[in-house]
């Protein structure tokens, strides 16, 4: 039973990770421009946020989820503005190797930025709740060991997707010319900024 709970959590985490558009694009951009580890660390930031939301859904913490839904306007507003900021920053950035070590992004900032982006979408709790219910994860009560296994599965499943994505993109790191990388940064920056603007526009409707 415990093994099946872990496996189900892994499936949920993997499915959640594959559906994240702007974060996936951000991880690919960082992998191509800064290296595989920068992309992977960025993905692990999103995986951490997924695990936290998975924990909330698995435990049925209605107080926390209700608070997040109540404040979702401000969370999504922050997320939209932060996406726009990242998009503009990427548009203006130079690929690693053309910037000094003092100007290059740190692992902590890459991890933190994707964590914040993933955590500012409280709708993720509903997705987790639906997938957990559909797969029968921790449906027989608050058994904390099973909850821990399911959350660990969510994190590992999400991390597995980022390993695959960044590993595939990392094949091309160092093999793309500076001019092409600069162009990719500008395209990625524009797309990410558009994602942010769409979120902000939807909030006004």
Number of C-alpha atoms within 10 A of each C-alpha: 7 14 12 15 23 23 20 24 33 24 19 26 29 23 17 20 24 14 10 12 11 21 23 22 17 25 29 27 24 29 26 25 26 21 23 24 17 25 30 27 26 29 30 26 24 28 29 23 22 29 23 16 27 30 20 20 26 27 16 15 11 11 10 13 18 12 11 19 16 12 13 16 17 14 18 22 19 19 21 26 16 18 27 24 16 20 26 19 15 24 21 13 18 21 24 19 12 11 12 8 10 7 11 15 14 13 15 12 14 21 21 18 20 26 21 17 21 24 22 23 20 21 15 18 22 14 16 25 18 13 20 21 14 10 15 13 22 24 14 8 12 12 12 12 11 22 25 20 21 31 29 21 26 33 26 23 27 29 25 20 22 26 20 12 21 27 19 14 19 23 13 14 18 15 10 12 11 16 11 11 20 19 15 18 26 20 16 23 26 18 20 26 25 17 18 24 16 13 19 19 12 11 13 7 5
